[in-house]
Amino acid sequence: MHLIYANTEERRPTFEQVDKRLDIVEYGYDNLYPQAALAAIRGSGIAFKGVDITAKHYVGTGFIDDVLNSFQVGTDVADTSMELLRAVAHDYARFRGFCIYVGYNEFGVARLKHIPFEHVRICKKGEYGDYAIWHDWERSTKEKPTKDNVFYCNRYTGEPPEDVENSSGELLYYSADGKDVYPLSTIDPEREGVQTDSQLSNFHLSNVTNSFTATKLVQVGNLTEEAREEIQNTLNGFQGADKTGKIVLLETGTEENFNVQDMQPTNVSDLFKETEVSVHKRLQDLFGIPAVLYGQAVPGSLGLTTLYEQAQEVFDDMTGDARRVLSDAFKMLLSSWWNATGIEDYSIGLLSDRKDAMFTFEESQQVAELIAKYRRGELQQPDLEWLLKYSYAMSNDRIDELFVSIQAQETYNDYPQAATDGDEGVDYAIRKMDELE
């Protein structure tokens, strides 16, 4: 596992070193800052949960407009705006940045695809493109990044390139620290705490699996090989489930009789208890998540449901700026869509308001799956209309708007110059993205 920094005294990484061979600004001292941050988050239970809770509040109940939730933005019917929102929200919660690949046809934006943020590097001179995308900067495989196999593309403009068929598409690169600036990870202010939490987990695992925790000492005199094997087999039967009751067999080499003594194993599980409590408190403060959302009891409180709802409202308010960033990104991209989407409201519903929302997040997913079945021909229009009206209480006007959007996309998919047709241009770029995942 890479540490986020080589020098623990250094408070901030520098993003100045340039790899001239690939024309990229390296992301950290070894170009692996986001990979190290991701590994640290995955290794820390409290940080992993913090990112997950934060991302869920970024996504909220999904887009308020249910047409937008089910709007197909990728090459597959399951590639909806909702799925794209979930993917970029998790990156934003981890890295304070996200990337969306943009493909065009001759009329405008035609395809959107999530690119894992840790795969992208900013180019210095822009000789090959503004951004370089590669799936294995760690070089965990034999394939090394070169200017021939790294995927380069330009920054998002919203305007179709002059030569669409040979275009490699564009990338919307958002960083909370500024335009074309590598952002510091969410965990950066407490990177040592995240790594400490990870090591504490390793300590507890090692203590359980490898520590000397014998409970009985059995002393015997001289044993023959046959007698030794017999007594070992007998003692093994007294160890309990998964050999939790460890027994030490001691041959004294004398004529002493069989003797059993109790042992008091040293308990080291509480050795770092205060450190663990302190680290968890610091990490919770880092994310700003109320304790009740972590599932922790609040001393002196009886009304857990009320507290939970209040905590949801508080954290919804704290994450409001992030939702606006995501909402504005989707509005910017889909406002340049090649044909009219009929979408006007790009706002994201709050988790604390889900009782009043048209759909919960789960219901939005279910509706998106129903629409996908309709597009695949597995569900007829009258059946879909009936389900939307009586199972999800959707009004006739909303159903009509939904089918207008679906039909517009079907018209696009039949268009001969669409991004999915042909072997070059946007289709090539999207296939290249699939290969890099």
Secondary structure, DSSP 8 states (H G I E B T S, - for coil): ---S-SSTT--S-----EETTTTEE-SSTTS-HHHHHHHHHHH-HHHHHHHHHHHHHHHTT-BSSHHHHT-B-SSSTT-BHHHHHHHHHHHHHHHSEEEEEEEEETTEEEEEEEE-GGGEEEBSS-SS-SEEE-S-TT--SS----TTTSEEEEE--SS--SSGGG---EEEEEETT-TT-----TTGGGHHHHHHHHHHHHHHHHHHHHS--EEEEEEE----HHHHHHHHHHHHTTS-GGG-SEEEEEE-SSS---EEEE------TTTTHHHHHHHHHHHHHHHT--GGGGT---TT---HHHHHHHHHHHHHHHTHHHHHHHHHHHHHHHTTBSS--------B--GGGTTTSSS-HHHHHHHHHHHHHHHTTSS-HHHHHHHHHHTS---HHHHHHHHHHHHHHHHHHH-TT-TTSSSSHHHHHHHHHHHH-
